């Protein structure tokens, strides 16, 4: 039997999980694996970069789960600092460029995995390419930022954008002793939340000394005579001095290769796959991680939701398929957690505007409770907002902002969403209780009770 050739494009979570799972199922005599990674690092936690920058994680390499050398020792032919620049689908081959030497070569495949990830959004603005302007997506990006921070004598930072990465990087820079200003276009930070919940995040950021400027439209990055960023200008005519600028505007799927090859893309520009993570219409091509769109189980449509949890699951599914097994990835409900200082932030399912875009009629319920019994020492407030479908009472989404123990409560809602539960059914959930962990009525259940009342009051 001839040895099959697997080519993997992308060496982080999805790509190397796929390669590793395929190797577990098929030995080198059955499957030759070659993986290409444009950066220096593989199998690392991009989510941990803000905590390395902020000093909670001591060393960069603490974020690396498996090095290139470890992958090679397991029978995966890994080529770092090598970028795939062309897919030749009719010829079943890829063209790759060595980023250090510039030399190019073709590699044939029988099976192909595209795990090209996402890239930070970099708006086309004057000065956006200046020294000291950083997007944060890969560990190489994090290393470049750390190099800038070590070289820079000033202590003024501007973060553009107030999503997850923007808020986390703002906190990290404060921890490093920087004076931080966050510029964002929305009414409140954390556009992944509804504005009323984002307002709680805004208050917490102010308390920790982060200056936030809402409805700020950045127009240019001002530079000094050496081409380094010195300030960020907005359409309001304001200038915010900066020794370093971090872009936290979000990311977009890195799918230029797929687009050029004519592979199917969704509304967000992500690659479209079936439940086994095969690219639609292509039997021997799989894709996973931050470059794909996945099915939103609540809204019933594909969305681009770049998270490491999904990427690792995609890789396991892909590796099983490549290795001759079978697995599926049914979709997501959009669960994510974060923090700013001691404030925990979580969401799952739909926000109000998501529900409106999906054409759903809904009610909302918002409650404030505590993370433990109110009399227990250290009890902290948490606010829970719940969305339910108006006619059926089906849970549509939950947002939580609060003290210690608040964020992971969102997992209860994520399970309920996946199961298609109603808020009425949620009230009867048998959740754990003891004063150090929860009030007698857990905040999730209190919100569900209020949502039930809202559904009944709204009628049909």
C-alpha positions, 0 to 999 in steps of 0.5 A: 500500500502506498504511503499517503501524504498529508499537508497541514498549513498552519502550526498552532491549535487546529493544525497541530491537533489535526496532525497529532491525532492523524499520527495517533491513528496512522503510523509513518508507513501509512501517512507522511505528514508535513506541516508548514508554519510561518512563525517561529512557534507551534502549539501555543496559547495565544489567549495567554499572551496578555498574561505574559505581557502583564507579568502573571506568566513569567516566561514566553515559553510557558505558553508553548504546549509542544515545541517544533522539536517535540512534534518532529520527534513524534513523526511530523515533518514540521517546517517553521518560518515557511509560508504557504503562498499558493494552493494548486488544487488541480495538481494537489500541491502547495507552493511554500516560501522559506521566509529566511532565504526566500527560496520556494518549493512545491509539495504534493499532497493526497490530503490537505488541512488548512489551519491558517488562523486569523489576523489582527484587523489593521485599518488602512490609516496613515502611520498604521505600519509605524514602529511601535504599532502592534496587533496581537494574534500570534506568539510572534506578535507577542514577542514583537510587542515585548521587544518594543516594551523593553526598548521603550523608555516612555510609559504611555500606551494607547489601545485601539479597540475595546473587545476581548483582546483590547481590554485584556491588553489594557489591563496587562499594560497597566500591570506593567506600569503604563498609563493606558488610554483605550479608544473605541468606536462603541457606546461602551467597551466590550461590544460582545456584550449589550451596552448596559452590561458593557457599562459595568466593564467601563466602570471597572476599567475607570476604577483601575485607572484606564482612561476610556474614550467612547465613539472615538474614530481613529484617523491616523497614527502620528509618528516622530522623525524616526518613524515611531508612533508618538500619538493617535489622532481621532476624527474629533481632532483629539491626539492621544500621546503614545509610546506604544500602540496596541490594536485590539480591533478584532481579527478576521479569518486569514483566508487569502489562500482559500479565496485565491483557490476558489474554496467556499467562504461564508459571510464573514470571509471564513472557510465553509465546512461540513460537520466533519470539518471537510471543506464543502465540495472537496473530499480531501481538504479539511479546515479548522480553527480561526480561519473557518465559520462554524454553525451558531446553534442558537441563531441557526447560521454560520459565524466566525468565532475565533477561539482556541477551544473551538480550534483544538476541537476542530483539530481532533475532528479533522485528525480523526477524519484524515486518519480514517476514523469519524468525528463531527463538530456540530457547532457552537453557542458562542461562549466566551469569558474574560476579565479586567482586574477583579471583574469577570466577564462572560457571555453565551448565545445571542445579544439583543442585536444578534436576536434582532438580526436573526428575526427573533422576538425576545424578552430580557431579564436582568438581576443583580445578586452575589457570588456567594451567600450574602452573609459569607465573607468576601461576597461580591456582586454579579449582574446576570442578563438573560434573553429568552424567546418571547413565544416559547421561552427558549433560552437565547443568551446570557451575559454575566459581569461580576466578581470571583466565580461569576464568569464560569457560571456561564457554562450552566447557560451554555449547556442549557443553550446546547440542550435547547432548554426553556427558561422555565425548565432552567428554574428547576435545575439542581445546581450545587449550593453551599454558602461559600459558593452560591446563594440558595438561589443561584444567580442563574436561577434568579435570572431564569425566574425573572425571564419566565415572568417576562415571557408570561407577561409578554404573551404571544 
